[in-house]
Amino acid sequence: MRYYARKLGFYLVALWAALTLNFFIPRLMPGNPVDTLLAKLQQRGGAVDPSARRSYELLLGTDTGEPLWRQYTSYLGNVLRGDLGVSVSAFPAEVTEVIGQSLPWTVVLVGIATLLSFTLGVTLGTITGWRRGSRLDSLIPATTVLAAVPYFWLALILVLIFSSTLQWFPLFGGYDTYLATGWNWDFISSAIYHGTLPALTIVISSVGGWLLGMRNMMVATGSEDYILTAHAKGLRERRIMTRYAARNAVLPSLAGFAISLGFVVSGSIITEQVFSYPGIGSKLLQAVENSDYALMQGIFLVITVAVLAANLLVDLLHGFIDPRTRVTT
Amino acid sequence: MTQHARWRRTRRAMAGAAAVALLAAGCGSGGGNGGGTSGPADTLVAYTGQAGDYQRNFNPYAPTMIEGPGNIFEPLFFYNVVRDDAPVPRLGTDYSWNETGTELSITTRENVTWSDGEPFTAHDVAFTFDMVRAHPTMNAIGFDGESEVVDDTHLVVRFAQPAYLEAPTVLGKLWIVPEHIWSTFEDPAQNTVQDPVGTGPFVLGDFKPQAFTLAANPDYWDGEPALKNIRFVSLSGNQAGADALAAGRIDFQTGPVPDLHNVEKNYPGYRAITTHVFQIALFTCSDTALGCTGPQTDPAVRRAIYHALDRTQLNALAYQDTAAEISPGFALPGRDDAVISEQLTDRVAPMEADPARAEQVLQEAGWSKGGDGVYAKDGEKLSLSVRVVSGWTDVITAADTMTQQLKAAGIELTVAQSSWNEWSDARGRGDFELVFDSLYPGPSPDPYYSYNYFFHGDNTAPVGEVANPNFARYDHPEVNAALDALQQLDPADTAARQPHFDTIQTRLEADMPYIPVLTGGTTSQYNAEKFTGWPTAEDLYAFPAVWQRPDNSQIYLNLKPAGGE
């Protein structure tokens, strides 16, 4: 029990540290939301009267003159109550509303893509590791090359081939905007259709990592004594591969997978930019461009909590699966 | 300026990304278009530069609103900033000033109804004016008039001072809202007006975070518009806009596309129009009394730079030849021809470089050339840094070209790139020697407004405090006095105004706090095959930029589906 209590305590301290950094880092950036907003309006057709500045300062409440430490304490208090404040770039929408609107898109897209990539990578890794030295080994350099190609480049190439030239997939967007949003088949199928290419690029660029890791673990487990024993007992090759070797080899990958699930919520800013996807990554970019501290803090908070939660889960699971990790002296 | 403003998103993306995407756009344009893909024949698909989801906000007074002014909520009059036209009546039919310019009498339109069926009267106008005045958070134009309703179609607005020059903002930029609905709002500034009720030619159709539609208002006072639907879509930026244009998915967008010279060839059915209103200049931190330091505080240095620039080369290398001539007095050539002073040495800035002249100006001011070919005075080298935003490729190209041009005149220029936030912060606080930016126009085709914004001492601040928007820290008593005098005069009295305009322009030419570069072009592309009635260079009835409100509503009112469909 003490093991779990200590873990939880550690995560609470980490959460507090992350919250504090979330508060201070955006404020170290140059610029402030009012000037950013004004500069934007000026470039958009101009005619911004000098009076506008005062008016927007009052409206956005950025000119409170409150000392930083007081802002910090009220920020911590608000976070505990679940109040993330008002977004300046989408004023007067609440940060929770902005995040709530975009988070599902990212979680579903990146979540499914990560899951697919993991499953595919581990399966292929199992087979190539088991049949090492065969022709299948050529998969490894092939997929690692794809993983090494800069992601945005790969994404743009795919857009060029499949959307612009072949026109198999839509150029941009998360769904066909002519359809009614909701749980109807037309909408869901259009969301799937629009999500395919972005998901594909994520899978292609990340499958190599899983494959390589799994394959190497398979090679290592393949030389274990219990595998030899299994062979000696005359078990079927396939059974040895899946039930004996892969089951042990997948452990490190599984831990990695849980952690990468935590990063799913942070999305993939570049994917969302390239495909104009309505997810959290594009919101983060919008927040940074507009000095929207509240929205930045909100998004960082969600990411932090998700990563910490995933880590905690892995920690606890490991303690459960592998008793060696929770031995205390 | 708009040109580079619109490039922003692309530039922020990695350079490689831009290169590939240009390729993608280029290839995409070959793959046929047809115009049929952008929806039904009476639906216009507009891309305003919206990136990411739309947050539902139709409050015309909120800086973050997504649509409303002009299309849903109308002003009393429409002022065309690109041509010296008389105001076009919208909800107002007539207005007049008393002799001293303190009392504005407005006649409002009869037989207008709100889109919920209630009648519109002068009471709604007075309510709107009072509401703006009572809420500093909505009063972005500094309105302080007192309104009094005479009858259902007449009202009077009284000002403490002569307020002739407030007419374009009061009549053209205050969007009239229905009293019977807005009087129930607790805080109208914070209300997002989810279901807007206005008098405008369009009403809100369906709304989704990635796109929304405005539908023609069947009961519009001037008859239902021929354009039945406007669909506003959201894309991730310029590049996605150019791609969508190539694929024929959008009908109207503002922003540069690759190979601007050949839009008609590359995008069959589409045309491009370039309008010149944003005056590109090198803003200098000019006044030592306000805390500026550096060689650019010497007016001779600023004039030398002015002469050393080869504007033809800049236009070709950085702006795809979309920019136009600029006047050193900052009146717009073309629109303000009548105002451009006869007393200016150069009516428009010379397009060719004259390094010999530049060196002469420097020598007369006591600068002498050092062994390294760069001028110096009292041990101070004539070396300047210009702040530009990293990723704004056209501005960076322009600044790099200038570096070469100024070198020939013995002036050293270094280009300092920084992020946009940092750049705009430095510009506001005066933390720069030169900054590459542009002057924007006012609410009406009158150069007074940009003069007042950028040259009046009231709108500047010492270095370290935020200037708004007289970033050059220019504070000259003669110019201030001339601007104050203009405020007292009826704009119709051109003879009385001209001496003041002469003073301002000649002072600007002599002092050059803003070194004129070129007048930047704003380029829009539109689907001319699907719709007729677009503004053209010959008939510039509104500023043709998709994001310019309420100009875009004038355009939408004027559009007709082609082919009588």
Interface residues (C-beta under 8 A of the other chain):
Chain A: M29 P30 G31 N32 D35 T36 L37 L38 A39 L41 Q42 Q43 R44 G45 G46 A47 V48 D49 P50 S51 A52 R53 R54 S55 Y56 L58 L59 S87 S89 A90 F91 P92 A93 V98 Q101 S102 P150 F152 W153 L156 I157 V159 L160 S164 T165 Q167 L171 F172 G173 G174 Y175 T177 Y178 A180 T181 E272 Q273 V274 F275 S276 P278 S282 K283 L285 Q286 E289 S291
Chain B: M1 T2 A5 R12 A13 M14 G16 A17 V20 A21 L23 A24 C27 G28 G31 G39 G49 A51 G52 D53 Q55 N57 A62 P63 T64 V81 P136 T137 M138 N139 A140 I141 G142 T169 K173 A189 Q190 T192 D206 K208 P209 Q210 A211 R231 V233 S234 L235 S236 G237 A240 D243 A244 A246 A247 R249 V277 F278 S419 W420 N421 E422 S424 D425 A426 G428 Y440 P441 G442 P443 Y449 Y453 D458 N459 V466 N468 P469 F543 A545 W547 Q548 R549 D551
